Amino acid sequence: MKSSARKVELASASDLFTTEQERQDAKLEKVQNIPLSELYPFPDHPFSVRDDDSMKETVESVKEYGVLMPAIARPREGGGYELVAGHRRKHACELAGLDTMPVIVRDLDRDTAIIFMVDSNLQRENILPSERAKAYKMKLDAIKRRAGRPTVEHGENSPKISANFRSDDEIGAEMGVSGDTVRNYIALTQLVPELQQMVDDRKIAMTPAYQIAALKPDEQALLVETINSEQATPSLSQAQRMKKLSQSGKLDEDTMLGIMSEEKKPEVDKIVLTSDTLHKYFPRSYTPKQMQDTIIKLLEQWMKKRQRSQER
């Protein structure tokens, strides 16, 4: 005969001797002082920690006030915690001679942690192009993994699938840039390390860098040799021609040398002021034409005033 008795779930000792408020409080995030030795860097972290003037200021601030904003970390599979945000703060604590730092521990999956890590760092100043490129790519890959891969039945080039997977446009909108800008930066991850360094050092401009990123690795290696021998970096026009020749299978040592040894036309100096910059000084209702006319009028007034002062 089957027992008609229902299963009774017994309350744990903690449930019996704690209030509901205490149980809810236990679920809230708390700031913990965690030893620096238990904090590990985020794998493949794209942003370098540099001992520059900004770091010196951070160290002095930590010595005087402590760490004002807790770092974010997640439990690490091998023990300890994996930093998601706070690598510079940890380094500042090490330089300041501290043993612990305040940290909020969150149970984040890998892709959520990547997105959080990128978003919390991309607003920093002085980010190198290679760092931004790698960060955009890491976030894009994480978003795509979370959304799921395109199914075989639709095909990766299906308009329906393409519309659903324009995550680079989504990232651009979040960062206040175009999707094309995000795609161009991600292209820089295809550059060989020597060319990436030249871009970071501003020896190669961004626009030609996007073009030469399409070259095959062996062609890029040849370009590095040519740059060193000719002591010249490619212009946009030269980079575009090399890309076109590469796509048609006609880029070799002779054609590359011929392009890179050309005498470049002197570049015209240009000053570019974006509408966002100008709108700081004009009403939002002003059109670009109104702003331009006003600036020209002010410059003419300034020139006349300058001429009068020189005549005196």
C-alpha positions in Angstrom: 0.0 0.0 0.0 1.4 3.3 -1.1 1.8 6.0 1.5 -0.4 9.0 1.1 2.0 11.1 3.1 3.3 14.1 1.2 7.0 14.9 1.1 7.9 17.5 3.6 10.7 19.9 2.8 12.6 20.6 6.0 13.9 24.1 6.5 17.6 24.5 6.9 19.1 25.8 10.1 19.9 29.1 8.4 16.2 29.5 7.3 15.1 28.8 10.9 17.3 31.3 12.6 17.5 34.2 10.1 14.9 36.7 9.1 13.6 37.3 5.5 15.4 40.6 5.5 18.7 39.0 6.4 18.2 36.4 3.7 17.5 39.1 1.1 20.5 41.1 2.3 22.7 38.1 1.8 21.8 38.1 -1.9 22.9 41.7 -2.4 26.3 42.5 -3.9 28.9 43.5 -1.3 32.2 45.2 -1.5 35.0 42.8 -0.2 38.6 43.6 0.5 40.3 40.8 -1.5 44.1 40.1 -1.5 45.8 41.3 -4.7 47.4 37.8 -4.9 43.9 36.3 -5.5 43.0 38.7 -8.3 44.0 37.5 -11.8 44.0 39.4 -15.1 41.1 38.9 -17.6 42.3 36.4 -20.3 43.3 38.2 -23.6 42.6 41.6 -22.0 43.0 44.0 -24.9 43.9 47.1 -22.8 47.4 47.4 -21.6 48.3 48.9 -18.2 51.0 51.6 -18.7 53.2 53.3 -16.2 52.5 56.7 -17.5 51.7 60.1 -15.9 48.1 59.0 -15.5 49.2 56.0 -13.5 51.4 58.1 -11.3 48.3 60.3 -10.5 46.3 57.2 -9.7 49.0 55.8 -7.4 49.1 59.1 -5.5 45.3 59.1 -5.2 45.3 55.5 -3.9 47.9 56.4 -1.3 45.9 59.4 -0.1 42.3 58.3 -0.4 42.4 54.5 -1.1 40.5 52.9 -4.0 37.4 55.0 -4.4 35.6 52.7 -6.9 35.6 49.0 -6.3 36.9 46.7 -9.0 34.5 44.1 -10.6 35.6 40.4 -10.6 34.1 37.0 -11.2 34.9 33.7 -9.5 37.8 32.0 -11.2 37.6 28.3 -12.1 41.1 27.6 -10.8 40.6 29.5 -7.6 40.7 33.2 -6.8 39.0 35.8 -8.9 39.2 37.0 -12.5 39.3 40.8 -12.8 36.6 42.1 -15.2 37.2 45.8 -14.5 40.0 47.3 -12.4 43.3 46.2 -13.9 44.7 49.7 -13.6 43.5 50.1 -10.0 45.1 46.8 -9.1 48.4 47.9 -10.5 48.1 51.2 -8.7 47.5 49.3 -5.4 50.7 47.2 -6.1 52.7 50.4 -6.7 51.2 52.0 -3.6 52.3 49.0 -1.5 48.8 47.8 -0.6 48.0 44.1 -0.1 44.2 44.2 -0.8 41.7 46.2 -2.7 37.9 46.6 -2.7 36.1 44.3 -5.1 32.6 43.4 -6.0 32.3 39.8 -7.0 29.7 39.0 -9.7 28.7 35.6 -11.1 29.1 36.4 -14.8 29.4 34.0 -17.7 32.4 34.5 -20.0 30.6 36.4 -22.8 28.7 38.7 -20.4 32.1 39.4 -18.7 33.7 40.2 -22.0 31.0 42.7 -22.9 31.2 44.3 -19.4 35.0 44.5 -19.6 35.0 46.2 -23.0 32.3 48.7 -22.2 33.9 49.7 -18.9 37.3 50.4 -20.7 36.3 51.9 -24.1 35.5 55.2 -22.5 39.1 55.7 -21.4 41.3 58.3 -23.0 44.5 57.4 -24.9 43.3 54.0 -26.2 45.7 52.7 -28.9 44.1 51.7 -32.2 45.2 48.1 -31.8 43.5 48.0 -28.3 40.3 49.4 -29.6 40.3 47.0 -32.6 40.8 43.9 -30.4 38.2 45.2 -27.9 35.6 45.7 -30.6 36.3 42.2 -32.0 36.0 40.6 -28.6 32.7 42.2 -27.9 31.3 41.4 -31.4 32.3 37.8 -31.0 30.7 37.7 -27.6 27.4 39.2 -28.8 27.2 36.8 -31.7 27.8 33.8 -29.4 25.0 35.0 -27.1 22.7 35.5 -30.0 23.5 32.1 -31.6 25.1 31.3 -34.9 23.1 31.5 -38.2 21.5 28.2 -39.1 22.7 26.2 -42.1 19.2 26.2 -43.7 19.2 30.0 -44.1 22.9 30.4 -44.9 25.2 33.0 -43.5 24.7 35.4 -46.4 20.9 35.3 -46.2 19.4 38.8 -46.0 17.3 37.7 -43.1 20.3 36.4 -41.2 22.5 39.4 -42.1 19.8 41.8 -40.8 19.8 39.9 -37.5 23.5 39.7 -37.2 24.6 43.3 -37.8 26.0 43.4 -34.3 28.8 45.8 -35.4 26.2 48.4 -36.1 24.7 47.8 -32.6 28.2 48.3 -31.1 28.7 51.4 -33.1 25.4 52.9 -31.9 26.3 52.2 -28.3 29.7 53.9 -28.7 28.5 56.8 -30.7 30.3 55.8 -33.9 29.1 54.2 -37.2 29.1 50.5 -37.9 31.6 51.1 -40.6 34.0 52.5 -38.1 33.7 49.4 -35.9 34.2 47.2 -39.0 37.3 49.2 -40.0 38.8 48.9 -36.5 38.1 45.2 -36.4 40.0 44.9 -39.7 43.1 46.1 -38.0 43.2 42.9 -36.0 44.3 41.3 -39.3 47.5 43.3 -39.4 50.8 41.6 -38.6 52.2 42.8 -35.2 54.9 45.0 -36.9 52.2 46.9 -38.9 49.9 47.1 -35.8 52.8 48.8 -33.9 53.3 51.3 -36.8 49.6 52.2 -36.6 49.8 52.6 -32.8 53.0 54.7 -33.2 51.1 56.8 -35.8 53.7 56.0 -38.5 50.8 54.6 -40.6 47.6 56.6 -40.8 44.3 54.9 -40.0 42.7 55.1 -43.5 45.6 53.3 -45.3 45.9 50.9 -42.4 42.3 49.7 -43.1 43.3 49.0 -46.7 46.5 47.1 -46.1 44.8 45.0 -43.4 43.2 43.2 -46.4 46.7 42.0 -47.7 47.7 38.4 -47.1 50.1 37.8 -44.2 53.1 37.2 -46.5 52.3 40.4 -48.4 52.1 42.3 -45.2 55.5 40.9 -44.2 56.9 42.0 -47.5 55.4 45.5 -46.9 57.2 45.7 -43.6 60.5 45.0 -45.4 59.7 47.6 -48.1 58.7 50.2 -45.5 62.1 49.7 -43.7 64.1 49.8 -47.0 62.3 52.8 -48.5 61.9 54.6 -45.2 58.3 55.4 -46.2 54.9 54.3 -45.2 51.9 53.9 -47.6 49.5 56.7 -48.4 45.8 56.0 -48.8 46.2 55.9 -52.6 49.1 53.5 -52.4 47.4 51.2 -49.9 44.2 51.1 -52.1 46.3 50.1 -55.2 48.1 47.4 -53.2 44.9 46.0 -51.9 43.4 45.9 -55.5 46.5 44.1 -56.8 46.4 41.7 -53.9 42.8 40.8 -54.7 43.7 40.1 -58.3 46.8 38.1 -57.4 49.2 40.6 -59.0 50.9 42.0 -55.9 54.5 40.9 -55.7 57.8 42.4 -54.6 58.4 44.4 -57.8 54.9 45.9 -57.9 55.0 46.8 -54.2 58.4 48.4 -54.5 57.3 50.3 -57.6 54.3 51.7 -55.6 56.2 52.5 -52.4 59.1 54.2 -54.2 56.8 56.7 -55.9 57.4 60.4 -54.9 54.4 61.4 -52.9 52.5 64.6 -53.5 52.7 67.0 -50.5 49.6 66.6 -48.4 47.4 69.6 -47.8 47.1 70.6 -44.2 43.5 70.3 -43.1 41.7 71.2 -39.9 38.5 69.3 -39.3 36.0 70.4 -36.8 33.1 68.0 -36.3 29.5 69.3 -35.8 29.6 67.9 -32.2 32.6 70.2 -31.4 31.1 73.2 -33.0 27.7 72.8 -31.3 29.4 73.4 -28.0 29.6 77.1 -29.1 26.4 77.5 -31.2 22.7 76.9 -30.5 21.5 73.4 -31.5 19.2 75.1 -34.0 22.1 76.3 -36.1 22.8 74.5 -39.4 26.3 73.7 -40.6 26.0 76.6 -43.1 25.1 79.0 -40.3 28.0 77.9 -38.2 30.4 78.2 -41.1 29.2 81.8 -42.0 29.4 82.9 -38.4 33.0 81.5 -38.0 34.1 83.2 -41.2 32.5 86.5 -40.1 34.3 86.3 -36.7 37.6 85.5 -38.3 37.3 88.5 -40.7 36.5 90.8 -37.7 39.5 89.4 -35.9 41.8 89.9 -38.9 40.6 93.6 -39.3 41.2 94.2 -35.6 44.7 92.6 -35.8 45.6 94.7 -38.8 44.5 97.9 -37.0 46.6 97.0 -34.0 49.7 96.4 -36.2 49.2 99.8 -38.0 49.4 101.7 -34.7 
